[in-house]
Amino acid sequence: MKYIETVLIIFSALLLSSCGSGKIQKSSGSSSPSETSQSELPAHIAENQSIVTAKVEQINSINKNDFTIKVKILKVKENPAYLSMAAVGATYILTPNYKLDEKRDIIQTEENFKLLHLSSLNIGDTFKAVIFYEQGKGWLIDKVL
């Protein structure tokens, strides 16, 4: 399954880089993609977002704020404004994407409270959320619905 996810990510990145959609991030220090050789550009993932219904398979807690959830995706609802990379039937390890203050502390908001609540779910529970993939960080939960 990891192989399929990797192929999907690479294919998506190549497809998006060839279509010039404008949503692909540019490397810093270059005013246009043509000024930087292709070998110097790191692979980027386009801005993406998926609204999913997920079933909890495992929760790994370091502490009440620091945890990951292994889920199986049951449903995906695409937002036409964003590329959707999540796939029904796939298994992902999700990390909460907390809103932080300038000191990098978790802000006391309803969205963060809902993200924190996910750590108390049980195996087999389902939840609906907005998730996205960010290169270097993996799959992140942006909002619990």
Buried (B, 14 or more C-beta within 10 A) or exposed (E): EEEEBEEBBEEBBEEBBEEEEEEBEBEEEEEEBEEBEEEEBEEBBBBBBBBBBBBBBEBEEEEEBEBBBBBBBEEBEEEEEBBBBBBEEBBBEBBBBBEEEEEEEBEEEEBBEBBBEBBEBEEEBEBBBBBBBEEEEEBBBBBBE
